[in-house]
Amino acid sequence: MHSEWQLQEAKGNFSQLIKRAVNGDVQIVTVHGKPTAVVISTEEYTRLMHRQSKLSSALLRPDLAAEDLDISRSRDTGRDIDL
């Protein structure tokens, strides 16, 4: 779940915005109606930035959805070379 805040509203209610982010709710700040910034908890940030060392570990994540995977393949066959 997430909440959207206009910049002025976010400034005036910064403590509330931070508390919601800490509770796991993504907070989106807009400027002139366009999403501009996202506030998340440090735990969520750490989870997002943590790199898996094995592909199998990443693929076995329970929160991994099919739309998270890009399985498209390049049609480029490379270049011709003479050997």
Secondary structure, DSSP 4 states (H G I P E B T S, - for coil): -EEEEEHHHHHHTHHHHHHHHHTT-EEEEEETTEEEEEE--HHHHHHHHPPPSSHHHHHT-TT--GGG---------------
